[in-house]
Amino acid sequence: MTKKKLFDLLSAYPDNAEVVIEVHDTSLHEDLYDFYIDGISWTRFNTDNTSEEMHELRLTAINHHES
């Protein structure tokens, strides 16, 4: 994936969206990996009867060395 493609995919989300690395039960080795980007959005309801939109960007490596 190129930087431009990554930035294009991320541009739909707010600048304050959390970015996390999603880790599955897999073994990765030193190498270059493509990855999936999953954008998750939800509404958090606070105890003071307010709400806020939350956003999280999950990056998941695509394992190409299945054993």
mmJSON file of the N, C-alpha and C atoms, coordinates in Angstrom:
{"data_MODEL":{"atom_site":{
"group_PDB":["ATOM","ATOM","ATOM","ATOM","ATOM","ATOM","ATOM","ATOM","ATOM","ATOM","ATOM","ATOM","ATOM","ATOM","ATOM","ATOM","ATOM","ATOM","ATOM","ATOM","ATOM","ATOM","ATOM","ATOM","ATOM","ATOM","ATOM","ATOM","ATOM","ATOM","ATOM","ATOM","ATOM","ATOM","ATOM","ATOM","ATOM","ATOM","ATOM","ATOM","ATOM","ATOM","ATOM","ATOM","ATOM","ATOM","ATOM","ATOM","ATOM","ATOM","ATOM","ATOM","ATOM","ATOM","ATOM","ATOM","ATOM","ATOM","ATOM","ATOM","ATOM","ATOM","ATOM","ATOM","ATOM","ATOM","ATOM","ATOM","ATOM","ATOM","ATOM","ATOM","ATOM","ATOM","ATOM","ATOM","ATOM","ATOM","ATOM","ATOM","ATOM","ATOM","ATOM","ATOM","ATOM","ATOM","ATOM","ATOM","ATOM","ATOM","ATOM","ATOM","ATOM","ATOM","ATOM","ATOM","ATOM","ATOM","ATOM","ATOM","ATOM","ATOM","ATOM","ATOM","ATOM","ATOM","ATOM","ATOM","ATOM","ATOM","ATOM","ATOM","ATOM","ATOM","ATOM","ATOM","ATOM","ATOM","ATOM","ATOM","ATOM","ATOM","ATOM","ATOM","ATOM","ATOM","ATOM","ATOM","ATOM","ATOM","ATOM","ATOM","ATOM","ATOM","ATOM","ATOM","ATOM","ATOM","ATOM","ATOM","ATOM","ATOM","ATOM","ATOM","ATOM","ATOM","ATOM","ATOM","ATOM","ATOM","ATOM","ATOM","ATOM","ATOM","ATOM","ATOM","ATOM","ATOM","ATOM","ATOM","ATOM","ATOM","ATOM","ATOM","ATOM","ATOM","ATOM","ATOM","ATOM","ATOM","ATOM","ATOM","ATOM","ATOM","ATOM","ATOM","ATOM","ATOM","ATOM","ATOM","ATOM","ATOM","ATOM","ATOM","ATOM","ATOM","ATOM","ATOM","ATOM","ATOM","ATOM","ATOM","ATOM","ATOM","ATOM","ATOM","ATOM","ATOM","ATOM","ATOM","ATOM"],
"id":[1,2,3,4,5,6,7,8,9,10,11,12,13,14,15,16,17,18,19,20,21,22,23,24,25,26,27,28,29,30,31,32,33,34,35,36,37,38,39,40,41,42,43,44,45,46,47,48,49,50,51,52,53,54,55,56,57,58,59,60,61,62,63,64,65,66,67,68,69,70,71,72,73,74,75,76,77,78,79,80,81,82,83,84,85,86,87,88,89,90,91,92,93,94,95,96,97,98,99,100,101,102,103,104,105,106,107,108,109,110,111,112,113,114,115,116,117,118,119,120,121,122,123,124,125,126,127,128,129,130,131,132,133,134,135,136,137,138,139,140,141,142,143,144,145,146,147,148,149,150,151,152,153,154,155,156,157,158,159,160,161,162,163,164,165,166,167,168,169,170,171,172,173,174,175,176,177,178,179,180,181,182,183,184,185,186,187,188,189,190,191,192,193,194,195,196,197,198,199,200,201],
"type_symbol":["N","C","C","N","C","C","N","C","C","N","C","C","N","C","C","N","C","C","N","C","C","N","C","C","N","C","C","N","C","C","N","C","C","N","C","C","N","C","C","N","C","C","N","C","C","N","C","C","N","C","C","N","C","C","N","C","C","N","C","C","N","C","C","N","C","C","N","C","C","N","C","C","N","C","C","N","C","C","N","C","C","N","C","C","N","C","C","N","C","C","N","C","C","N","C","C","N","C","C","N","C","C","N","C","C","N","C","C","N","C","C","N","C","C","N","C","C","N","C","C","N","C","C","N","C","C","N","C","C","N","C","C","N","C","C","N","C","C","N","C","C","N","C","C","N","C","C","N","C","C","N","C","C","N","C","C","N","C","C","N","C","C","N","C","C","N","C","C","N","C","C","N","C","C","N","C","C","N","C","C","N","C","C","N","C","C","N","C","C","N","C","C","N","C","C","N","C","C","N","C","C"],
"label_atom_id":["N","CA","C","N","CA","C","N","CA","C","N","CA","C","N","CA","C","N","CA","C","N","CA","C","N","CA","C","N","CA","C","N","CA","C","N","CA","C","N","CA","C","N","CA","C","N","CA","C","N","CA","C","N","CA","C","N","CA","C","N","CA","C","N","CA","C","N","CA","C","N","CA","C","N","CA","C","N","CA","C","N","CA","C","N","CA","C","N","CA","C","N","CA","C","N","CA","C","N","CA","C","N","CA","C","N","CA","C","N","CA","C","N","CA","C","N","CA","C","N","CA","C","N","CA","C","N","CA","C","N","CA","C","N","CA","C","N","CA","C","N","CA","C","N","CA","C","N","CA","C","N","CA","C","N","CA","C","N","CA","C","N","CA","C","N","CA","C","N","CA","C","N","CA","C","N","CA","C","N","CA","C","N","CA","C","N","CA","C","N","CA","C","N","CA","C","N","CA","C","N","CA","C","N","CA","C","N","CA","C","N","CA","C","N","CA","C","N","CA","C","N","CA","C","N","CA","C","N","CA","C","N","CA","C"],
"label_alt_id":[null,null,null,null,null,null,null,null,null,null,null,null,null,null,null,null,null,null,null,null,null,null,null,null,null,null,null,null,null,null,null,null,null,null,null,null,null,null,null,null,null,null,null,null,null,null,null,null,null,null,null,null,null,null,null,null,null,null,null,null,null,null,null,null,null,null,null,null,null,null,null,null,null,null,null,null,null,null,null,null,null,null,null,null,null,null,null,null,null,null,null,null,null,null,null,null,null,null,null,null,null,null,null,null,null,null,null,null,null,null,null,null,null,null,null,null,null,null,null,null,null,null,null,null,null,null,null,null,null,null,null,null,null,null,null,null,null,null,null,null,null,null,null,null,null,null,null,null,null,null,null,null,null,null,null,null,null,null,null,null,null,null,null,null,null,null,null,null,null,null,null,null,null,null,null,null,null,null,null,null,null,null,null,null,null,null,null,null,null,null,null,null,null,null,null,null,null,null,null,null,null],
"label_comp_id":["MET","MET","MET","THR","THR","THR","LYS","LYS","LYS","LYS","LYS","LYS","LYS","LYS","LYS","LEU","LEU","LEU","PHE","PHE","PHE","ASP","ASP","ASP","LEU","LEU","LEU","LEU","LEU","LEU","SER","SER","SER","ALA","ALA","ALA","TYR","TYR","TYR","PRO","PRO","PRO","ASP","ASP","ASP","ASN","ASN","ASN","ALA","ALA","ALA","GLU","GLU","GLU","VAL","VAL","VAL","VAL","VAL","VAL","ILE","ILE","ILE","GLU","GLU","GLU","VAL","VAL","VAL","HIS","HIS","HIS","ASP","ASP","ASP","THR","THR","THR","SER","SER","SER","LEU","LEU","LEU","HIS","HIS","HIS","GLU","GLU","GLU","ASP","ASP","ASP","LEU","LEU","LEU","TYR","TYR","TYR","ASP","ASP","ASP","PHE","PHE","PHE","TYR","TYR","TYR","ILE","ILE","ILE","ASP","ASP","ASP","GLY","GLY","GLY","ILE","ILE","ILE","SER","SER","SER","TRP","TRP","TRP","THR","THR","THR","ARG","ARG","ARG","PHE","PHE","PHE","ASN","ASN","ASN","THR","THR","THR","ASP","ASP","ASP","ASN","ASN","ASN","THR","THR","THR","SER","SER","SER","GLU","GLU","GLU","GLU","GLU","GLU","MET","MET","MET","HIS","HIS","HIS","GLU","GLU","GLU","LEU","LEU","LEU","ARG","ARG","ARG","LEU","LEU","LEU","THR","THR","THR","ALA","ALA","ALA","ILE","ILE","ILE","ASN","ASN","ASN","HIS","HIS","HIS","HIS","HIS","HIS","GLU","GLU","GLU","SER","SER","SER"],
"label_asym_id":["A","A","A","A","A","A","A","A","A","A","A","A","A","A","A","A","A","A","A","A","A","A","A","A","A","A","A","A","A","A","A","A","A","A","A","A","A","A","A","A","A","A","A","A","A","A","A","A","A","A","A","A","A","A","A","A","A","A","A","A","A","A","A","A","A","A","A","A","A","A","A","A","A","A","A","A","A","A","A","A","A","A","A","A","A","A","A","A","A","A","A","A","A","A","A","A","A","A","A","A","A","A","A","A","A","A","A","A","A","A","A","A","A","A","A","A","A","A","A","A","A","A","A","A","A","A","A","A","A","A","A","A","A","A","A","A","A","A","A","A","A","A","A","A","A","A","A","A","A","A","A","A","A","A","A","A","A","A","A","A","A","A","A","A","A","A","A","A","A","A","A","A","A","A","A","A","A","A","A","A","A","A","A","A","A","A","A","A","A","A","A","A","A","A","A","A","A","A","A","A","A"],
"label_entity_id":["1","1","1","1","1","1","1","1","1","1","1","1","1","1","1","1","1","1","1","1","1","1","1","1","1","1","1","1","1","1","1","1","1","1","1","1","1","1","1","1","1","1","1","1","1","1","1","1","1","1","1","1","1","1","1","1","1","1","1","1","1","1","1","1","1","1","1","1","1","1","1","1","1","1","1","1","1","1","1","1","1","1","1","1","1","1","1","1","1","1","1","1","1","1","1","1","1","1","1","1","1","1","1","1","1","1","1","1","1","1","1","1","1","1","1","1","1","1","1","1","1","1","1","1","1","1","1","1","1","1","1","1","1","1","1","1","1","1","1","1","1","1","1","1","1","1","1","1","1","1","1","1","1","1","1","1","1","1","1","1","1","1","1","1","1","1","1","1","1","1","1","1","1","1","1","1","1","1","1","1","1","1","1","1","1","1","1","1","1","1","1","1","1","1","1","1","1","1","1","1","1"],
"label_seq_id":[1,1,1,2,2,2,3,3,3,4,4,4,5,5,5,6,6,6,7,7,7,8,8,8,9,9,9,10,10,10,11,11,11,12,12,12,13,13,13,14,14,14,15,15,15,16,16,16,17,17,17,18,18,18,19,19,19,20,20,20,21,21,21,22,22,22,23,23,23,24,24,24,25,25,25,26,26,26,27,27,27,28,28,28,29,29,29,30,30,30,31,31,31,32,32,32,33,33,33,34,34,34,35,35,35,36,36,36,37,37,37,38,38,38,39,39,39,40,40,40,41,41,41,42,42,42,43,43,43,44,44,44,45,45,45,46,46,46,47,47,47,48,48,48,49,49,49,50,50,50,51,51,51,52,52,52,53,53,53,54,54,54,55,55,55,56,56,56,57,57,57,58,58,58,59,59,59,60,60,60,61,61,61,62,62,62,63,63,63,64,64,64,65,65,65,66,66,66,67,67,67],
"pdbx_PDB_ins_code":[null,null,null,null,null,null,null,null,null,null,null,null,null,null,null,null,null,null,null,null,null,null,null,null,null,null,null,null,null,null,null,null,null,null,null,null,null,null,null,null,null,null,null,null,null,null,null,null,null,null,null,null,null,null,null,null,null,null,null,null,null,null,null,null,null,null,null,null,null,null,null,null,null,null,null,null,null,null,null,null,null,null,null,null,null,null,null,null,null,null,null,null,null,null,null,null,null,null,null,null,null,null,null,null,null,null,null,null,null,null,null,null,null,null,null,null,null,null,null,null,null,null,null,null,null,null,null,null,null,null,null,null,null,null,null,null,null,null,null,null,null,null,null,null,null,null,null,null,null,null,null,null,null,null,null,null,null,null,null,null,null,null,null,null,null,null,null,null,null,null,null,null,null,null,null,null,null,null,null,null,null,null,null,null,null,null,null,null,null,null,null,null,null,null,null,null,null,null,null,null,null],
"Cartn_x":[0.852,0.0,0.905,0.535,1.313,0.848,1.661,1.303,0.043,-0.047,-1.222,-2.49,-2.432,-3.606,-3.974,-2.975,-3.239,-3.9,-3.34,-3.902,-5.308,-5.543,-6.884,-7.887,-7.493,-8.381,-8.645,-7.629,-7.764,-8.453,-8.508,-9.038,-10.516,-11.246,-12.669,-12.917,-11.871,-12.02,-11.434,-11.96,-11.459,-9.993,-9.324,-7.908,-7.687,-8.695,-8.518,-8.954,-9.19,-9.554,-8.378,-8.666,-7.639,-7.184,-5.892,-5.336,-4.793,-5.235,-4.783,-4.274,-3.358,-2.865,-3.609,-4.372,-5.151,-4.238,-4.137,-3.255,-4.104,-3.95,-4.637,-3.63,-4.107,-3.232,-2.431,-1.375,-0.567,0.883,1.764,3.181,3.658,4.157,4.694,6.207,6.896,8.345,8.767,10.026,10.5,10.303,9.447,9.08,8.19,7.812,6.851,5.486,4.483,3.145,2.135,1.177,-0.004,-0.899,-1.892,-2.783,-4.167,-5.114,-6.491,-6.649,-7.529,-7.917,-9.412,-9.783,-11.189,-11.506,-12.412,-12.852,-14.086,-13.998,-15.1,-15.58,-16.877,-17.456,-18.648,-18.792,-19.914,-20.219,-21.379,-21.777,-21.625,-20.866,-20.713,-21.673,-22.497,-23.445,-22.843,-22.714,-22.099,-23.135,-22.665,-23.582,-24.277,-23.764,-24.41,-25.397,-25.895,-26.877,-26.353,-25.046,-24.458,-23.941,-23.658,-23.112,-22.007,-21.151,-20.094,-19.779,-19.453,-19.075,-17.632,-17.416,-16.089,-15.661,-14.358,-13.828,-12.54,-12.375,-11.169,-10.773,-9.506,-8.978,-8.131,-8.532,-7.824,-7.003,-5.716,-4.805,-4.493,-4.72,-4.481,-3.57,-2.416,-1.465,-2.044,-1.776,-2.191,-1.001,-1.142,-0.049,0.093,1.234,1.461,2.426,2.719,3.587,2.861,1.741,0.981,1.797,1.849,2.617,1.7],
"Cartn_y":[-1.166,0.0,1.239,2.195,3.428,4.395,5.387,6.411,7.149,7.452,8.158,7.344,6.046,5.193,5.144,5.025,5.013,6.312,7.44,8.737,8.918,8.443,8.53,7.735,6.544,5.724,6.36,6.993,7.585,8.947,9.583,10.949,11.046,9.965,9.998,10.068,9.886,9.852,11.111,11.507,12.722,12.567,13.687,13.673,13.114,13.137,12.624,11.168,10.457,9.039,8.243,7.316,6.448,5.458,5.174,4.177,3.041,1.816,0.648,-0.409,-1.218,-2.359,-3.58,-4.203,-5.385,-6.603,-7.374,-8.541,-9.794,-10.695,-11.983,-13.025,-14.197,-15.281,-15.76,-15.044,-15.349,-15.0,-15.477,-15.173,-14.444,-13.231,-12.449,-12.371,-12.335,-12.258,-10.941,-10.608,-9.367,-9.439,-8.581,-8.584,-7.373,-7.169,-6.126,-6.767,-6.192,-6.754,-5.734,-6.198,-5.396,-5.511,-4.66,-4.724,-4.246,-4.681,-4.222,-2.99,-2.101,-0.975,-1.08,-1.208,-1.246,0.007,0.813,2.003,1.682,1.919,1.638,2.978,3.224,4.444,4.059,4.746,4.491,5.751,5.737,6.854,6.43,7.216,6.947,7.862,7.25,7.995,8.168,9.404,9.723,9.781,9.715,9.726,11.067,12.128,13.449,13.714,12.654,12.725,13.405,13.414,13.892,12.683,12.91,11.831,12.402,11.522,11.948,10.829,11.232,10.267,9.831,8.522,7.955,7.256,7.279,6.666,5.929,4.771,3.973,3.374,3.44,2.857,1.655,0.485,-0.75,-1.218,-1.369,-1.878,-3.334,-4.211,-5.636,-6.148,-6.68,-7.209,-8.451,-8.575,-9.749,-10.709,-11.815,-12.787,-13.554,-13.429,-14.142,-15.302,-15.657,-16.808,-17.773,-18.255,-19.213,-20.496,-21.003,-22.247,-23.404],
"Cartn_z":[0.0,0.0,0.0,-0.783,-0.845,0.248,0.529,1.508,1.066,-0.225,-0.735,-0.506,-0.81,-0.611,0.876,1.746,3.178,3.619,3.204,3.584,3.026,1.807,1.23,2.07,2.507,3.321,4.682,5.247,6.567,6.552,5.401,5.322,5.7,5.622,5.958,7.465,8.262,9.711,10.336,11.486,12.141,12.557,12.679,13.067,14.466,15.317,16.675,16.83,15.718,15.792,16.343,17.252,17.808,16.739,16.715,15.8,16.642,16.35,17.094,16.124,16.603,15.838,16.343,15.477,15.815,15.698,16.767,16.777,16.933,15.983,16.045,16.479,16.776,17.195,15.984,15.672,14.497,14.797,13.979,14.138,12.896,13.088,11.981,12.143,11.039,11.039,10.415,10.553,9.966,8.453,7.96,6.552,6.304,5.077,4.726,4.577,5.222,5.21,4.721,3.95,3.67,4.895,4.971,6.118,5.734,6.542,6.425,7.29,6.893,7.731,7.966,9.226,9.605,10.389,9.883,10.588,11.406,12.693,13.607,14.165,14.117,14.685,15.551,16.659,17.543,18.34,18.97,19.826,21.275,22.025,23.459,24.204,25.068,25.885,27.269,27.696,28.976,30.081,31.314,32.465,32.659,32.04,32.17,31.032,30.416,29.33,28.072,27.879,26.627,25.862,24.612,23.799,22.912,22.451,21.541,20.562,19.356,18.33,18.572,18.584,18.804,17.507,17.252,16.037,16.37,15.75,15.954,14.615,14.298,13.064,13.441,13.01,13.353,12.161,12.378,11.343,11.681,10.722,10.922,9.818,10.201,9.209,8.539,7.247,6.488,6.48,7.18,7.298,5.989,5.338,4.085,4.275,5.51,5.804,6.719,6.282,7.094,7.24,8.461,8.672,8.933],
"occupancy":[1.0,1.0,1.0,1.0,1.0,1.0,1.0,1.0,1.0,1.0,1.0,1.0,1.0,1.0,1.0,1.0,1.0,1.0,1.0,1.0,1.0,1.0,1.0,1.0,1.0,1.0,1.0,1.0,1.0,1.0,1.0,1.0,1.0,1.0,1.0,1.0,1.0,1.0,1.0,1.0,1.0,1.0,1.0,1.0,1.0,1.0,1.0,1.0,1.0,1.0,1.0,1.0,1.0,1.0,1.0,1.0,1.0,1.0,1.0,1.0,1.0,1.0,1.0,1.0,1.0,1.0,1.0,1.0,1.0,1.0,1.0,1.0,1.0,1.0,1.0,1.0,1.0,1.0,1.0,1.0,1.0,1.0,1.0,1.0,1.0,1.0,1.0,1.0,1.0,1.0,1.0,1.0,1.0,1.0,1.0,1.0,1.0,1.0,1.0,1.0,1.0,1.0,1.0,1.0,1.0,1.0,1.0,1.0,1.0,1.0,1.0,1.0,1.0,1.0,1.0,1.0,1.0,1.0,1.0,1.0,1.0,1.0,1.0,1.0,1.0,1.0,1.0,1.0,1.0,1.0,1.0,1.0,1.0,1.0,1.0,1.0,1.0,1.0,1.0,1.0,1.0,1.0,1.0,1.0,1.0,1.0,1.0,1.0,1.0,1.0,1.0,1.0,1.0,1.0,1.0,1.0,1.0,1.0,1.0,1.0,1.0,1.0,1.0,1.0,1.0,1.0,1.0,1.0,1.0,1.0,1.0,1.0,1.0,1.0,1.0,1.0,1.0,1.0,1.0,1.0,1.0,1.0,1.0,1.0,1.0,1.0,1.0,1.0,1.0,1.0,1.0,1.0,1.0,1.0,1.0,1.0,1.0,1.0,1.0,1.0,1.0],
"B_iso_or_equiv":[0.0,0.0,0.0,0.0,0.0,0.0,0.0,0.0,0.0,0.0,0.0,0.0,0.0,0.0,0.0,0.0,0.0,0.0,0.0,0.0,0.0,0.0,0.0,0.0,0.0,0.0,0.0,0.0,0.0,0.0,0.0,0.0,0.0,0.0,0.0,0.0,0.0,0.0,0.0,0.0,0.0,0.0,0.0,0.0,0.0,0.0,0.0,0.0,0.0,0.0,0.0,0.0,0.0,0.0,0.0,0.0,0.0,0.0,0.0,0.0,0.0,0.0,0.0,0.0,0.0,0.0,0.0,0.0,0.0,0.0,0.0,0.0,0.0,0.0,0.0,0.0,0.0,0.0,0.0,0.0,0.0,0.0,0.0,0.0,0.0,0.0,0.0,0.0,0.0,0.0,0.0,0.0,0.0,0.0,0.0,0.0,0.0,0.0,0.0,0.0,0.0,0.0,0.0,0.0,0.0,0.0,0.0,0.0,0.0,0.0,0.0,0.0,0.0,0.0,0.0,0.0,0.0,0.0,0.0,0.0,0.0,0.0,0.0,0.0,0.0,0.0,0.0,0.0,0.0,0.0,0.0,0.0,0.0,0.0,0.0,0.0,0.0,0.0,0.0,0.0,0.0,0.0,0.0,0.0,0.0,0.0,0.0,0.0,0.0,0.0,0.0,0.0,0.0,0.0,0.0,0.0,0.0,0.0,0.0,0.0,0.0,0.0,0.0,0.0,0.0,0.0,0.0,0.0,0.0,0.0,0.0,0.0,0.0,0.0,0.0,0.0,0.0,0.0,0.0,0.0,0.0,0.0,0.0,0.0,0.0,0.0,0.0,0.0,0.0,0.0,0.0,0.0,0.0,0.0,0.0,0.0,0.0,0.0,0.0,0.0,0.0],
"pdbx_formal_charge":[null,null,null,null,null,null,null,null,null,null,null,null,null,null,null,null,null,null,null,null,null,null,null,null,null,null,null,null,null,null,null,null,null,null,null,null,null,null,null,null,null,null,null,null,null,null,null,null,null,null,null,null,null,null,null,null,null,null,null,null,null,null,null,null,null,null,null,null,null,null,null,null,null,null,null,null,null,null,null,null,null,null,null,null,null,null,null,null,null,null,null,null,null,null,null,null,null,null,null,null,null,null,null,null,null,null,null,null,null,null,null,null,null,null,null,null,null,null,null,null,null,null,null,null,null,null,null,null,null,null,null,null,null,null,null,null,null,null,null,null,null,null,null,null,null,null,null,null,null,null,null,null,null,null,null,null,null,null,null,null,null,null,null,null,null,null,null,null,null,null,null,null,null,null,null,null,null,null,null,null,null,null,null,null,null,null,null,null,null,null,null,null,null,null,null,null,null,null,null,null,null],
"auth_seq_id":[1,1,1,2,2,2,3,3,3,4,4,4,5,5,5,6,6,6,7,7,7,8,8,8,9,9,9,10,10,10,11,11,11,12,12,12,13,13,13,14,14,14,15,15,15,16,16,16,17,17,17,18,18,18,19,19,19,20,20,20,21,21,21,22,22,22,23,23,23,24,24,24,25,25,25,26,26,26,27,27,27,28,28,28,29,29,29,30,30,30,31,31,31,32,32,32,33,33,33,34,34,34,35,35,35,36,36,36,37,37,37,38,38,38,39,39,39,40,40,40,41,41,41,42,42,42,43,43,43,44,44,44,45,45,45,46,46,46,47,47,47,48,48,48,49,49,49,50,50,50,51,51,51,52,52,52,53,53,53,54,54,54,55,55,55,56,56,56,57,57,57,58,58,58,59,59,59,60,60,60,61,61,61,62,62,62,63,63,63,64,64,64,65,65,65,66,66,66,67,67,67],
"auth_comp_id":["MET","MET","MET","THR","THR","THR","LYS","LYS","LYS","LYS","LYS","LYS","LYS","LYS","LYS","LEU","LEU","LEU","PHE","PHE","PHE","ASP","ASP","ASP","LEU","LEU","LEU","LEU","LEU","LEU","SER","SER","SER","ALA","ALA","ALA","TYR","TYR","TYR","PRO","PRO","PRO","ASP","ASP","ASP","ASN","ASN","ASN","ALA","ALA","ALA","GLU","GLU","GLU","VAL","VAL","VAL","VAL","VAL","VAL","ILE","ILE","ILE","GLU","GLU","GLU","VAL","VAL","VAL","HIS","HIS","HIS","ASP","ASP","ASP","THR","THR","THR","SER","SER","SER","LEU","LEU","LEU","HIS","HIS","HIS","GLU","GLU","GLU","ASP","ASP","ASP","LEU","LEU","LEU","TYR","TYR","TYR","ASP","ASP","ASP","PHE","PHE","PHE","TYR","TYR","TYR","ILE","ILE","ILE","ASP","ASP","ASP","GLY","GLY","GLY","ILE","ILE","ILE","SER","SER","SER","TRP","TRP","TRP","THR","THR","THR","ARG","ARG","ARG","PHE","PHE","PHE","ASN","ASN","ASN","THR","THR","THR","ASP","ASP","ASP","ASN","ASN","ASN","THR","THR","THR","SER","SER","SER","GLU","GLU","GLU","GLU","GLU","GLU","MET","MET","MET","HIS","HIS","HIS","GLU","GLU","GLU","LEU","LEU","LEU","ARG","ARG","ARG","LEU","LEU","LEU","THR","THR","THR","ALA","ALA","ALA","ILE","ILE","ILE","ASN","ASN","ASN","HIS","HIS","HIS","HIS","HIS","HIS","GLU","GLU","GLU","SER","SER","SER"],
"auth_asym_id":["A","A","A","A","A","A","A","A","A","A","A","A","A","A","A","A","A","A","A","A","A","A","A","A","A","A","A","A","A","A","A","A","A","A","A","A","A","A","A","A","A","A","A","A","A","A","A","A","A","A","A","A","A","A","A","A","A","A","A","A","A","A","A","A","A","A","A","A","A","A","A","A","A","A","A","A","A","A","A","A","A","A","A","A","A","A","A","A","A","A","A","A","A","A","A","A","A","A","A","A","A","A","A","A","A","A","A","A","A","A","A","A","A","A","A","A","A","A","A","A","A","A","A","A","A","A","A","A","A","A","A","A","A","A","A","A","A","A","A","A","A","A","A","A","A","A","A","A","A","A","A","A","A","A","A","A","A","A","A","A","A","A","A","A","A","A","A","A","A","A","A","A","A","A","A","A","A","A","A","A","A","A","A","A","A","A","A","A","A","A","A","A","A","A","A","A","A","A","A","A","A"],
"auth_atom_id":["N","CA","C","N","CA","C","N","CA","C","N","CA","C","N","CA","C","N","CA","C","N","CA","C","N","CA","C","N","CA","C","N","CA","C","N","CA","C","N","CA","C","N","CA","C","N","CA","C","N","CA","C","N","CA","C","N","CA","C","N","CA","C","N","CA","C","N","CA","C","N","CA","C","N","CA","C","N","CA","C","N","CA","C","N","CA","C","N","CA","C","N","CA","C","N","CA","C","N","CA","C","N","CA","C","N","CA","C","N","CA","C","N","CA","C","N","CA","C","N","CA","C","N","CA","C","N","CA","C","N","CA","C","N","CA","C","N","CA","C","N","CA","C","N","CA","C","N","CA","C","N","CA","C","N","CA","C","N","CA","C","N","CA","C","N","CA","C","N","CA","C","N","CA","C","N","CA","C","N","CA","C","N","CA","C","N","CA","C","N","CA","C","N","CA","C","N","CA","C","N","CA","C","N","CA","C","N","CA","C","N","CA","C","N","CA","C","N","CA","C","N","CA","C","N","CA","C","N","CA","C","N","CA","C"],
"pdbx_PDB_model_num":[1,1,1,1,1,1,1,1,1,1,1,1,1,1,1,1,1,1,1,1,1,1,1,1,1,1,1,1,1,1,1,1,1,1,1,1,1,1,1,1,1,1,1,1,1,1,1,1,1,1,1,1,1,1,1,1,1,1,1,1,1,1,1,1,1,1,1,1,1,1,1,1,1,1,1,1,1,1,1,1,1,1,1,1,1,1,1,1,1,1,1,1,1,1,1,1,1,1,1,1,1,1,1,1,1,1,1,1,1,1,1,1,1,1,1,1,1,1,1,1,1,1,1,1,1,1,1,1,1,1,1,1,1,1,1,1,1,1,1,1,1,1,1,1,1,1,1,1,1,1,1,1,1,1,1,1,1,1,1,1,1,1,1,1,1,1,1,1,1,1,1,1,1,1,1,1,1,1,1,1,1,1,1,1,1,1,1,1,1,1,1,1,1,1,1,1,1,1,1,1,1]
}}}
